[in-house]
């Protein structure tokens, strides 16, 4: 895989997750703040991590794979600056996910949590609403705070 191919794949994941979000919410202009590629073999994982290093540097190591701060990739939902390459996981057959920033997280949570496809995931330093629809090959998330905020990254001063 080449850098160009990874960019195309990431754009496709974000575009499909954006379509998923638009299909199930009234959020029509939510910007992307993070995306993840789900790999399906060890060889694919290793290859994508190598290519992702050409896009940027690792800002967080997680048990499921590294998160990279990358040169912005233009997507249908704005500039993407955080990308994770996820280790193969049989529980994640999808191609990836994208995390979107909603204007009012509490209002969004009250409106959608409990509806089909939506669930709440709590982490130590954040929580997220997950949206899964089996007719899509991606997952959409809405996190609060965003991963960039959790990692204390400031993108305002970057291109």
N, C-alpha and C positions, 0 to 999 in steps of 0.2 A: 504494500500500500504506500502511496505517495501522499505528501502533504495535501495536494489538491484534492485527492480522493477522500481524505479524512474531512476536509472542509465541506465537501459536497454531502457526505454522510451526516455530519453535524447539522448542516442547514436543513436536510430532509427530516431529521429527528425533531428539530425545533418547529419546522413547518407543520408536521403531522401532530405534534403535541399542541400547537396553537389551534389547529383545526378541531382537535378533541375539546379543548377548552371552550372555544367559541360554540361548539355544538351543545355543550352542557351548561354553560353559564351565560350571564348577560355581560360578561367582561369581554369587550371586543378589541381592546387596545392594551392588553397587559404586556408590559415589556418582559423579555426573558432575562433572568439573572444568572442562570446556571444551566448546564446541560450535561448529560451523562450518556456515554455509549456503552451498551451492554455487549460484552464479547461472549462468544459461544464456544471458544476453545482456548487452550493455553497458548497455542501458536498465534492465534489472532490477537489475544491480549498482549503478548510480548511485542508483536509487530506494531500494534496501535500505540502502546506506551512509547516505543522508540520514535514513532512519527510525532506523537504529541510533544515530545521533548524539543522538536524542531519549531513548534509553535509558541513555546513558553517554558516556564519553570514550575516545578512542583511547589505548591504553597500549603498543601496538607496531605499527609499520608494517612490513609484509612485502611482498616482490615479488608475492605472490598476493592481497594485500588486508589491510585493517586489522583489528587485534584490539581490541575494546572491553571496558573494565571497565564492566559494566552494573548497574543496580539489579537485585537478584536476581529471577530468574524461577523460580517453583516448577515442578518437573518430577517425573516418576515416580522419578527417581534423585537427588532432592534439589535444593537451590538452585543455579541456574546463575548465575555471576558473570562469566564470560569468554565473549565471542561474537565470532567472526570472520565477516566477509562476504568470500567468496572470489570473485575475478574469474572470468569465464567461462573454462572449460578443457575442450576437447573430450575430454580423457582422463578427465574426471570427470563422467560423465552422471548420477551419483547426486544426490540432493537435499541431502545433507550428511553430517556426521559428528559423533560425540560421543566424547569422551575420558573414560575412567573411571579411577578410582584404585583399584588393587588393594592389599590389605593387605600382601602380600609379593611384590614385583615379581620378584625372582630366582626364587622358587619357581614363580610363574605362568609366567615365561619358560621355565623348564626343562620344565614340564608341557605347554605348548601349542605352543611353537615347533617347526615341522616337521610339525604336523598340517595337514590340508587347510584352506585359507583364511587361515592365519596366516603372517605374514612379519615380519621385523625391519627397521626403518628406523633408521639411525644419523644423528644430527645432531651438530653441533659441541658443543652444550651439553646434549644429552639423547638418549635413544633411545626408540623406541616400537614396540610390537607392533601390527601392523595386522591386523584381521579383516575379510575380505570374503567375502560369500556373495551370488552373483548373484541370488538370489531375494529379496534385500532392496534397497531403494532408498537405503540408507545404509551407512556404514562405521563400525566401532567401533575405537577405539584405546585402548591402555593405555600411558601414558608414564611414564618415570622419568628425572629428576624431573618433576613436573607443570609445566605452563606457568606456573602461578601462582608456583611456587618459582623457576623460571628467571627470571621477571620481578621476583622479590622483592616480591610482593604479599602483604599480610597481611589476610585476610578475617575473622579472629577478632574484630576490633574493629569490624566493620561489621554492619549489620542483615542 
